[in-house]
């Protein structure tokens, strides 16, 4: 059903191209996320990760 809707609006050619690009886009998304954590305040971001936020207790 979703493919029919996409075929109607986008076209089969562009859906095929998009399917070829999905792994590449996912890889660059992960690289961008890691770069964001690396170049920003990593503790601010990693405080929202459940396993990691217990390792770094806040000094109060």
CHARMM internal coordinates of N, CA and C (Angstrom, degrees):
IC EDIT
DIST 1 N 1 CA 1.4402
DIST 1 CA 1 C 1.5308
ANGL 1 N 1 CA 1 C 111.05
DIST 1 C 2 N 1.3309
ANGL 1 CA 1 C 2 N 116.40
DIHE 1 N 1 CA 1 C 2 N -44.33
DIST 2 N 2 CA 1.4607
ANGL 1 C 2 N 2 CA 119.58
DIHE 1 CA 1 C 2 N 2 CA 179.42
DIST 2 CA 2 C 1.5189
ANGL 2 N 2 CA 2 C 110.28
DIHE 1 C 2 N 2 CA 2 C -64.96
DIST 2 C 3 N 1.3118
ANGL 2 CA 2 C 3 N 116.38
DIHE 2 N 2 CA 2 C 3 N -38.32
DIST 3 N 3 CA 1.4600
ANGL 2 C 3 N 3 CA 119.73
DIHE 2 CA 2 C 3 N 3 CA -179.26
DIST 3 CA 3 C 1.5330
ANGL 3 N 3 CA 3 C 111.13
DIHE 2 C 3 N 3 CA 3 C -65.52
DIST 3 C 4 N 1.3205
ANGL 3 CA 3 C 4 N 117.30
DIHE 3 N 3 CA 3 C 4 N -35.44
DIST 4 N 4 CA 1.4646
ANGL 3 C 4 N 4 CA 120.31
DIHE 3 CA 3 C 4 N 4 CA 177.13
DIST 4 CA 4 C 1.5273
ANGL 4 N 4 CA 4 C 110.88
DIHE 3 C 4 N 4 CA 4 C -63.62
DIST 4 C 5 N 1.3193
ANGL 4 CA 4 C 5 N 115.21
DIHE 4 N 4 CA 4 C 5 N -42.76
DIST 5 N 5 CA 1.4648
ANGL 4 C 5 N 5 CA 119.37
DIHE 4 CA 4 C 5 N 5 CA 179.97
DIST 5 CA 5 C 1.5231
ANGL 5 N 5 CA 5 C 110.15
DIHE 4 C 5 N 5 CA 5 C -65.48
DIST 5 C 6 N 1.3368
ANGL 5 CA 5 C 6 N 116.86
DIHE 5 N 5 CA 5 C 6 N -44.15
DIST 6 N 6 CA 1.4615
ANGL 5 C 6 N 6 CA 119.88
DIHE 5 CA 5 C 6 N 6 CA 179.01
DIST 6 CA 6 C 1.5172
ANGL 6 N 6 CA 6 C 111.62
DIHE 5 C 6 N 6 CA 6 C -64.79
DIST 6 C 7 N 1.3287
ANGL 6 CA 6 C 7 N 117.17
DIHE 6 N 6 CA 6 C 7 N -38.92
DIST 7 N 7 CA 1.4624
ANGL 6 C 7 N 7 CA 119.92
DIHE 6 CA 6 C 7 N 7 CA 177.16
DIST 7 CA 7 C 1.5214
ANGL 7 N 7 CA 7 C 111.58
DIHE 6 C 7 N 7 CA 7 C -61.27
DIST 7 C 8 N 1.3135
ANGL 7 CA 7 C 8 N 115.54
DIHE 7 N 7 CA 7 C 8 N -35.79
DIST 8 N 8 CA 1.4575
ANGL 7 C 8 N 8 CA 119.79
DIHE 7 CA 7 C 8 N 8 CA -178.66
DIST 8 CA 8 C 1.5327
ANGL 8 N 8 CA 8 C 111.07
DIHE 7 C 8 N 8 CA 8 C -69.01
DIST 8 C 9 N 1.3385
ANGL 8 CA 8 C 9 N 117.67
DIHE 8 N 8 CA 8 C 9 N -40.90
DIST 9 N 9 CA 1.4582
ANGL 8 C 9 N 9 CA 121.14
DIHE 8 CA 8 C 9 N 9 CA -175.46
DIST 9 CA 9 C 1.5254
ANGL 9 N 9 CA 9 C 113.48
DIHE 8 C 9 N 9 CA 9 C -90.96
DIST 9 C 10 N 1.3109
ANGL 9 CA 9 C 10 N 117.53
DIHE 9 N 9 CA 9 C 10 N -38.77
DIST 10 N 10 CA 1.4643
ANGL 9 C 10 N 10 CA 120.59
DIHE 9 CA 9 C 10 N 10 CA -173.54
DIST 10 CA 10 C 1.5223
ANGL 10 N 10 CA 10 C 111.55
DIHE 9 C 10 N 10 CA 10 C -102.76
DIST 10 C 11 N 1.2945
ANGL 10 CA 10 C 11 N 117.06
DIHE 10 N 10 CA 10 C 11 N -51.05
DIST 11 N 11 CA 1.4561
ANGL 10 C 11 N 11 CA 120.89
DIHE 10 CA 10 C 11 N 11 CA -177.46
DIST 11 CA 11 C 1.5191
ANGL 11 N 11 CA 11 C 110.52
DIHE 10 C 11 N 11 CA 11 C 114.53
DIST 11 C 12 N 1.3175
ANGL 11 CA 11 C 12 N 115.89
DIHE 11 N 11 CA 11 C 12 N 149.75
DIST 12 N 12 CA 1.4685
ANGL 11 C 12 N 12 CA 121.67
DIHE 11 CA 11 C 12 N 12 CA -175.39
DIST 12 CA 12 C 1.5255
ANGL 12 N 12 CA 12 C 112.02
DIHE 11 C 12 N 12 CA 12 C -65.49
DIST 12 C 13 N 1.3159
ANGL 12 CA 12 C 13 N 117.06
DIHE 12 N 12 CA 12 C 13 N -34.64
DIST 13 N 13 CA 1.4681
ANGL 12 C 13 N 13 CA 120.35
DIHE 12 CA 12 C 13 N 13 CA -178.86
DIST 13 CA 13 C 1.5274
ANGL 13 N 13 CA 13 C 110.73
DIHE 12 C 13 N 13 CA 13 C -62.58
DIST 13 C 14 N 1.3181
ANGL 13 CA 13 C 14 N 116.64
DIHE 13 N 13 CA 13 C 14 N -45.88
DIST 14 N 14 CA 1.4592
ANGL 13 C 14 N 14 CA 120.51
DIHE 13 CA 13 C 14 N 14 CA -177.28
DIST 14 CA 14 C 1.5249
ANGL 14 N 14 CA 14 C 112.16
DIHE 13 C 14 N 14 CA 14 C -72.92
DIST 14 C 15 N 1.3123
ANGL 14 CA 14 C 15 N 117.58
DIHE 14 N 14 CA 14 C 15 N -28.49
DIST 15 N 15 CA 1.4671
ANGL 14 C 15 N 15 CA 120.32
DIHE 14 CA 14 C 15 N 15 CA 174.87
DIST 15 CA 15 C 1.5178
ANGL 15 N 15 CA 15 C 109.67
DIHE 14 C 15 N 15 CA 15 C -66.56
DIST 15 C 16 N 1.3149
ANGL 15 CA 15 C 16 N 117.83
DIHE 15 N 15 CA 15 C 16 N -40.36
DIST 16 N 16 CA 1.4630
ANGL 15 C 16 N 16 CA 121.95
DIHE 15 CA 15 C 16 N 16 CA 177.29
DIST 16 CA 16 C 1.5250
ANGL 16 N 16 CA 16 C 110.68
DIHE 15 C 16 N 16 CA 16 C -63.76
DIST 16 C 17 N 1.3059
ANGL 16 CA 16 C 17 N 116.99
DIHE 16 N 16 CA 16 C 17 N -42.28
DIST 17 N 17 CA 1.4698
ANGL 16 C 17 N 17 CA 120.76
DIHE 16 CA 16 C 17 N 17 CA 177.84
DIST 17 CA 17 C 1.5217
ANGL 17 N 17 CA 17 C 110.29
DIHE 16 C 17 N 17 CA 17 C -64.15
DIST 17 C 18 N 1.3242
ANGL 17 CA 17 C 18 N 116.69
DIHE 17 N 17 CA 17 C 18 N -42.14
DIST 18 N 18 CA 1.4616
ANGL 17 C 18 N 18 CA 120.86
DIHE 17 CA 17 C 18 N 18 CA 179.55
DIST 18 CA 18 C 1.5262
ANGL 18 N 18 CA 18 C 111.47
DIHE 17 C 18 N 18 CA 18 C -62.77
DIST 18 C 19 N 1.3273
ANGL 18 CA 18 C 19 N 116.93
DIHE 18 N 18 CA 18 C 19 N -41.58
DIST 19 N 19 CA 1.4668
ANGL 18 C 19 N 19 CA 120.01
DIHE 18 CA 18 C 19 N 19 CA 178.24
DIST 19 CA 19 C 1.5228
ANGL 19 N 19 CA 19 C 111.96
DIHE 18 C 19 N 19 CA 19 C -62.01
DIST 19 C 20 N 1.3199
ANGL 19 CA 19 C 20 N 116.62
DIHE 19 N 19 CA 19 C 20 N -33.11
DIST 20 N 20 CA 1.4617
ANGL 19 C 20 N 20 CA 119.92
DIHE 19 CA 19 C 20 N 20 CA 178.22
DIST 20 CA 20 C 1.5261
ANGL 20 N 20 CA 20 C 111.09
DIHE 19 C 20 N 20 CA 20 C -71.75
DIST 20 C 21 N 1.3276
ANGL 20 CA 20 C 21 N 117.55
DIHE 20 N 20 CA 20 C 21 N -29.08
DIST 21 N 21 CA 1.4580
ANGL 20 C 21 N 21 CA 121.62
DIHE 20 CA 20 C 21 N 21 CA -176.48
DIST 21 CA 21 C 1.5298
ANGL 21 N 21 CA 21 C 113.98
DIHE 20 C 21 N 21 CA 21 C -89.52
DIST 21 C 22 N 1.3122
ANGL 21 CA 21 C 22 N 119.04
DIHE 21 N 21 CA 21 C 22 N -15.45
DIST 22 N 22 CA 1.4679
ANGL 21 C 22 N 22 CA 121.55
DIHE 21 CA 21 C 22 N 22 CA -175.06
DIST 22 CA 22 C 1.5319
ANGL 22 N 22 CA 22 C 112.43
DIHE 21 C 22 N 22 CA 22 C -57.42
DIST 22 C 23 N 1.3337
ANGL 22 CA 22 C 23 N 121.37
DIHE 22 N 22 CA 22 C 23 N -47.20
DIST 23 N 23 CA 1.4721
ANGL 22 C 23 N 23 CA 118.65
DIHE 22 CA 22 C 23 N 23 CA 178.87
DIST 23 CA 23 C 1.5369
ANGL 23 N 23 CA 23 C 112.55
DIHE 22 C 23 N 23 CA 23 C -62.26
DIST 23 C 24 N 1.3105
ANGL 23 CA 23 C 24 N 116.81
DIHE 23 N 23 CA 23 C 24 N -38.58
DIST 24 N 24 CA 1.4554
ANGL 23 C 24 N 24 CA 120.42
DIHE 23 CA 23 C 24 N 24 CA 179.17
DIST 24 CA 24 C 1.5267
ANGL 24 N 24 CA 24 C 111.01
DIHE 23 C 24 N 24 CA 24 C -65.29
DIST 24 C 25 N 1.3229
ANGL 24 CA 24 C 25 N 116.53
DIHE 24 N 24 CA 24 C 25 N -43.64
DIST 25 N 25 CA 1.4617
ANGL 24 C 25 N 25 CA 120.21
DIHE 24 CA 24 C 25 N 25 CA 179.12
DIST 25 CA 25 C 1.5280
ANGL 25 N 25 CA 25 C 111.62
DIHE 24 C 25 N 25 CA 25 C -65.33
DIST 25 C 26 N 1.3193
ANGL 25 CA 25 C 26 N 116.99
DIHE 25 N 25 CA 25 C 26 N -37.96
DIST 26 N 26 CA 1.4612
ANGL 25 C 26 N 26 CA 120.45
DIHE 25 CA 25 C 26 N 26 CA 177.89
DIST 26 CA 26 C 1.5277
ANGL 26 N 26 CA 26 C 110.79
DIHE 25 C 26 N 26 CA 26 C -65.28
DIST 26 C 27 N 1.3198
ANGL 26 CA 26 C 27 N 116.77
DIHE 26 N 26 CA 26 C 27 N -41.11
DIST 27 N 27 CA 1.4639
ANGL 26 C 27 N 27 CA 120.51
DIHE 26 CA 26 C 27 N 27 CA 179.05
DIST 27 CA 27 C 1.5232
ANGL 27 N 27 CA 27 C 110.73
DIHE 26 C 27 N 27 CA 27 C -62.96
DIST 27 C 28 N 1.3189
ANGL 27 CA 27 C 28 N 117.50
DIHE 27 N 27 CA 27 C 28 N -46.70
DIST 28 N 28 CA 1.4547
ANGL 27 C 28 N 28 CA 120.11
DIHE 27 CA 27 C 28 N 28 CA 179.58
DIST 28 CA 28 C 1.5241
ANGL 28 N 28 CA 28 C 111.87
DIHE 27 C 28 N 28 CA 28 C -67.46
DIST 28 C 29 N 1.3166
ANGL 28 CA 28 C 29 N 117.54
DIHE 28 N 28 CA 28 C 29 N -28.98
DIST 29 N 29 CA 1.4629
ANGL 28 C 29 N 29 CA 120.26
DIHE 28 CA 28 C 29 N 29 CA 174.94
DIST 29 CA 29 C 1.5089
ANGL 29 N 29 CA 29 C 111.90
DIHE 28 C 29 N 29 CA 29 C -65.60
DIST 29 C 30 N 1.3313
ANGL 29 CA 29 C 30 N 115.55
DIHE 29 N 29 CA 29 C 30 N -41.65
DIST 30 N 30 CA 1.4690
ANGL 29 C 30 N 30 CA 119.83
DIHE 29 CA 29 C 30 N 30 CA 177.65
DIST 30 CA 30 C 1.5271
ANGL 30 N 30 CA 30 C 110.15
DIHE 29 C 30 N 30 CA 30 C -66.40
DIST 30 C 31 N 1.3237
ANGL 30 CA 30 C 31 N 117.06
DIHE 30 N 30 CA 30 C 31 N -43.25
DIST 31 N 31 CA 1.4709
ANGL 30 C 31 N 31 CA 120.89
DIHE 30 CA 30 C 31 N 31 CA 178.24
DIST 31 CA 31 C 1.5278
ANGL 31 N 31 CA 31 C 110.15
DIHE 30 C 31 N 31 CA 31 C -60.81
DIST 31 C 32 N 1.3072
ANGL 31 CA 31 C 32 N 116.96
DIHE 31 N 31 CA 31 C 32 N -42.44
DIST 32 N 32 CA 1.4556
ANGL 31 C 32 N 32 CA 120.33
DIHE 31 CA 31 C 32 N 32 CA 178.01
DIST 32 CA 32 C 1.5194
ANGL 32 N 32 CA 32 C 112.56
DIHE 31 C 32 N 32 CA 32 C -64.22
DIST 32 C 33 N 1.3292
ANGL 32 CA 32 C 33 N 116.41
DIHE 32 N 32 CA 32 C 33 N -38.97
DIST 33 N 33 CA 1.4624
ANGL 32 C 33 N 33 CA 120.14
DIHE 32 CA 32 C 33 N 33 CA 177.55
DIST 33 CA 33 C 1.5093
ANGL 33 N 33 CA 33 C 112.44
DIHE 32 C 33 N 33 CA 33 C -65.02
DIST 33 C 34 N 1.3234
ANGL 33 CA 33 C 34 N 116.61
DIHE 33 N 33 CA 33 C 34 N -42.08
DIST 34 N 34 CA 1.4673
ANGL 33 C 34 N 34 CA 120.55
DIHE 33 CA 33 C 34 N 34 CA 178.03
DIST 34 CA 34 C 1.5324
ANGL 34 N 34 CA 34 C 110.03
DIHE 33 C 34 N 34 CA 34 C -65.82
DIST 34 C 35 N 1.3245
ANGL 34 CA 34 C 35 N 117.52
DIHE 34 N 34 CA 34 C 35 N -40.38
DIST 35 N 35 CA 1.4653
ANGL 34 C 35 N 35 CA 120.94
DIHE 34 CA 34 C 35 N 35 CA 177.99
DIST 35 CA 35 C 1.5252
ANGL 35 N 35 CA 35 C 110.81
DIHE 34 C 35 N 35 CA 35 C -64.42
DIST 35 C 36 N 1.3224
ANGL 35 CA 35 C 36 N 117.10
DIHE 35 N 35 CA 35 C 36 N -38.84
DIST 36 N 36 CA 1.4602
ANGL 35 C 36 N 36 CA 120.71
DIHE 35 CA 35 C 36 N 36 CA 177.72
DIST 36 CA 36 C 1.5178
ANGL 36 N 36 CA 36 C 110.97
DIHE 35 C 36 N 36 CA 36 C -61.17
DIST 36 C 37 N 1.3170
ANGL 36 CA 36 C 37 N 116.82
DIHE 36 N 36 CA 36 C 37 N -45.73
DIST 37 N 37 CA 1.4630
ANGL 36 C 37 N 37 CA 120.87
DIHE 36 CA 36 C 37 N 37 CA 178.91
DIST 37 CA 37 C 1.5182
ANGL 37 N 37 CA 37 C 110.29
DIHE 36 C 37 N 37 CA 37 C -65.63
DIST 37 C 38 N 1.3238
ANGL 37 CA 37 C 38 N 117.42
DIHE 37 N 37 CA 37 C 38 N -38.07
DIST 38 N 38 CA 1.4617
ANGL 37 C 38 N 38 CA 120.88
DIHE 37 CA 37 C 38 N 38 CA -177.42
DIST 38 CA 38 C 1.5261
ANGL 38 N 38 CA 38 C 112.34
DIHE 37 C 38 N 38 CA 38 C -69.32
DIST 38 C 39 N 1.3105
ANGL 38 CA 38 C 39 N 117.52
DIHE 38 N 38 CA 38 C 39 N -43.35
DIST 39 N 39 CA 1.4594
ANGL 38 C 39 N 39 CA 120.72
DIHE 38 CA 38 C 39 N 39 CA -173.21
DIST 39 CA 39 C 1.5220
ANGL 39 N 39 CA 39 C 114.06
DIHE 38 C 39 N 39 CA 39 C -92.03
DIST 39 C 40 N 1.3181
ANGL 39 CA 39 C 40 N 118.01
DIHE 39 N 39 CA 39 C 40 N -5.23
DIST 40 N 40 CA 1.4611
ANGL 39 C 40 N 40 CA 120.06
DIHE 39 CA 39 C 40 N 40 CA 176.16
DIST 40 CA 40 C 1.5125
ANGL 40 N 40 CA 40 C 108.54
DIHE 39 C 40 N 40 CA 40 C -111.23
DIST 40 C 41 N 1.2921
ANGL 40 CA 40 C 41 N 115.94
DIHE 40 N 40 CA 40 C 41 N -170.78
DIST 41 N 41 CA 1.4575
ANGL 40 C 41 N 41 CA 120.94
DIHE 40 CA 40 C 41 N 41 CA 178.78
DIST 41 CA 41 C 1.5247
ANGL 41 N 41 CA 41 C 107.49
DIHE 40 C 41 N 41 CA 41 C -72.71
DIST 41 C 42 N 1.3127
ANGL 41 CA 41 C 42 N 116.95
DIHE 41 N 41 CA 41 C 42 N 94.49
DIST 42 N 42 CA 1.4647
ANGL 41 C 42 N 42 CA 122.43
DIHE 41 CA 41 C 42 N 42 CA -172.26
DIST 42 CA 42 C 1.5111
ANGL 42 N 42 CA 42 C 112.35
DIHE 41 C 42 N 42 CA 42 C -60.05
DIST 42 C 43 N 1.3226
ANGL 42 CA 42 C 43 N 117.48
DIHE 42 N 42 CA 42 C 43 N -33.01
DIST 43 N 43 CA 1.4581
ANGL 42 C 43 N 43 CA 119.46
DIHE 42 CA 42 C 43 N 43 CA -178.31
DIST 43 CA 43 C 1.5319
ANGL 43 N 43 CA 43 C 110.75
DIHE 42 C 43 N 43 CA 43 C -69.35
DIST 43 C 44 N 1.3149
ANGL 43 CA 43 C 44 N 116.83
DIHE 43 N 43 CA 43 C 44 N -34.39
DIST 44 N 44 CA 1.4599
ANGL 43 C 44 N 44 CA 121.11
DIHE 43 CA 43 C 44 N 44 CA 178.27
DIST 44 CA 44 C 1.5253
ANGL 44 N 44 CA 44 C 110.51
DIHE 43 C 44 N 44 CA 44 C -60.93
DIST 44 C 45 N 1.3202
ANGL 44 CA 44 C 45 N 117.21
DIHE 44 N 44 CA 44 C 45 N -41.74
DIST 45 N 45 CA 1.4580
ANGL 44 C 45 N 45 CA 121.74
DIHE 44 CA 44 C 45 N 45 CA -178.74
DIST 45 CA 45 C 1.5235
ANGL 45 N 45 CA 45 C 110.90
DIHE 44 C 45 N 45 CA 45 C -77.79
DIST 45 C 46 N 1.3248
ANGL 45 CA 45 C 46 N 116.92
DIHE 45 N 45 CA 45 C 46 N -43.62
DIST 46 N 46 CA 1.4600
ANGL 45 C 46 N 46 CA 119.99
DIHE 45 CA 45 C 46 N 46 CA -175.56
DIST 46 CA 46 C 1.5318
ANGL 46 N 46 CA 46 C 113.14
DIHE 45 C 46 N 46 CA 46 C -75.52
DIST 46 C 47 N 1.3152
ANGL 46 CA 46 C 47 N 118.33
DIHE 46 N 46 CA 46 C 47 N -7.85
DIST 47 N 47 CA 1.4617
ANGL 46 C 47 N 47 CA 120.03
DIHE 46 CA 46 C 47 N 47 CA 174.06
DIST 47 CA 47 C 1.5212
ANGL 47 N 47 CA 47 C 111.56
DIHE 46 C 47 N 47 CA 47 C -65.89
DIST 47 C 48 N 1.3243
ANGL 47 CA 47 C 48 N 117.66
DIHE 47 N 47 CA 47 C 48 N -18.98
DIST 48 N 48 CA 1.4624
ANGL 47 C 48 N 48 CA 121.50
DIHE 47 CA 47 C 48 N 48 CA 179.64
DIST 48 CA 48 C 1.5255
ANGL 48 N 48 CA 48 C 112.80
DIHE 47 C 48 N 48 CA 48 C -90.54
DIST 48 C 49 N 1.3268
ANGL 48 CA 48 C 49 N 118.64
DIHE 48 N 48 CA 48 C 49 N -5.18
DIST 49 N 49 CA 1.4580
ANGL 48 C 49 N 49 CA 122.16
DIHE 48 CA 48 C 49 N 49 CA 177.64
DIST 49 CA 49 C 1.5284
ANGL 49 N 49 CA 49 C 106.99
DIHE 48 C 49 N 49 CA 49 C -87.85
DIST 49 C 50 N 1.3415
ANGL 49 CA 49 C 50 N 118.56
DIHE 49 N 49 CA 49 C 50 N 119.93
DIST 50 N 50 CA 1.4599
ANGL 49 C 50 N 50 CA 120.71
DIHE 49 CA 49 C 50 N 50 CA -170.21
DIST 50 CA 50 C 1.5327
ANGL 50 N 50 CA 50 C 114.87
DIHE 49 C 50 N 50 CA 50 C -58.30
DIST 50 C 51 N 1.3067
ANGL 50 CA 50 C 51 N 119.03
DIHE 50 N 50 CA 50 C 51 N -42.54
DIST 51 N 51 CA 1.4667
ANGL 50 C 51 N 51 CA 120.56
DIHE 50 CA 50 C 51 N 51 CA -176.17
DIST 51 CA 51 C 1.5251
ANGL 51 N 51 CA 51 C 111.60
DIHE 50 C 51 N 51 CA 51 C -72.33
DIST 51 C 52 N 1.3175
ANGL 51 CA 51 C 52 N 116.46
DIHE 51 N 51 CA 51 C 52 N -36.84
DIST 52 N 52 CA 1.4571
ANGL 51 C 52 N 52 CA 120.66
DIHE 51 CA 51 C 52 N 52 CA -173.47
DIST 52 CA 52 C 1.5179
ANGL 52 N 52 CA 52 C 111.89
DIHE 51 C 52 N 52 CA 52 C -81.73
DIST 52 C 53 N 1.3210
ANGL 52 CA 52 C 53 N 118.46
DIHE 52 N 52 CA 52 C 53 N -32.66
DIST 53 N 53 CA 1.4669
ANGL 52 C 53 N 53 CA 119.01
DIHE 52 CA 52 C 53 N 53 CA -173.31
DIST 53 CA 53 C 1.5196
ANGL 53 N 53 CA 53 C 112.68
DIHE 52 C 53 N 53 CA 53 C -67.93
DIST 53 C 54 N 1.3154
ANGL 53 CA 53 C 54 N 119.86
DIHE 53 N 53 CA 53 C 54 N -17.36
DIST 54 N 54 CA 1.4563
ANGL 53 C 54 N 54 CA 121.55
DIHE 53 CA 53 C 54 N 54 CA 177.22
DIST 54 CA 54 C 1.5290
ANGL 54 N 54 CA 54 C 111.98
DIHE 53 C 54 N 54 CA 54 C -80.48
DIST 54 C 55 N 1.3257
ANGL 54 CA 54 C 55 N 116.60
DIHE 54 N 54 CA 54 C 55 N -20.15
DIST 55 N 55 CA 1.4725
ANGL 54 C 55 N 55 CA 120.01
DIHE 54 CA 54 C 55 N 55 CA -179.62
DIST 55 CA 55 C 1.5172
ANGL 55 N 55 CA 55 C 111.75
DIHE 54 C 55 N 55 CA 55 C -74.74
DIST 55 C 56 N 1.3142
ANGL 55 CA 55 C 56 N 117.80
DIHE 55 N 55 CA 55 C 56 N -31.59
DIST 56 N 56 CA 1.4475
ANGL 55 C 56 N 56 CA 122.38
DIHE 55 CA 55 C 56 N 56 CA -175.84
DIST 56 CA 56 C 1.5315
ANGL 56 N 56 CA 56 C 108.90
DIHE 55 C 56 N 56 CA 56 C -110.69
DIST 56 C 57 N 1.3201
ANGL 56 CA 56 C 57 N 116.23
DIHE 56 N 56 CA 56 C 57 N 90.36
DIST 57 N 57 CA 1.4437
ANGL 56 C 57 N 57 CA 119.80
DIHE 56 CA 56 C 57 N 57 CA 178.54
DIST 57 CA 57 C 1.5189
ANGL 57 N 57 CA 57 C 109.32
DIHE 56 C 57 N 57 CA 57 C -74.97
DIST 57 C 58 N 1.3261
ANGL 57 CA 57 C 58 N 116.61
DIHE 57 N 57 CA 57 C 58 N 142.20
DIST 58 N 58 CA 1.4513
ANGL 57 C 58 N 58 CA 120.68
DIHE 57 CA 57 C 58 N 58 CA 179.89
DIST 58 CA 58 C 1.5186
ANGL 58 N 58 CA 58 C 109.16
DIHE 57 C 58 N 58 CA 58 C -75.20
DIST 58 C 59 N 1.3061
ANGL 58 CA 58 C 59 N 115.54
DIHE 58 N 58 CA 58 C 59 N 138.77
DIST 59 N 59 CA 1.4693
ANGL 58 C 59 N 59 CA 120.78
DIHE 58 CA 58 C 59 N 59 CA 176.77
DIST 59 CA 59 C 1.5165
ANGL 59 N 59 CA 59 C 108.76
DIHE 58 C 59 N 59 CA 59 C -81.63
DIST 59 C 60 N 1.3171
ANGL 59 CA 59 C 60 N 115.55
DIHE 59 N 59 CA 59 C 60 N 115.69
DIST 60 N 60 CA 1.4739
ANGL 59 C 60 N 60 CA 119.33
DIHE 59 CA 59 C 60 N 60 CA -178.15
DIST 60 CA 60 C 1.4872
ANGL 60 N 60 CA 60 C 110.42
DIHE 59 C 60 N 60 CA 60 C -119.32
END
COOR INIT
IC SEED 1 N 1 CA 1 C
IC BUILD
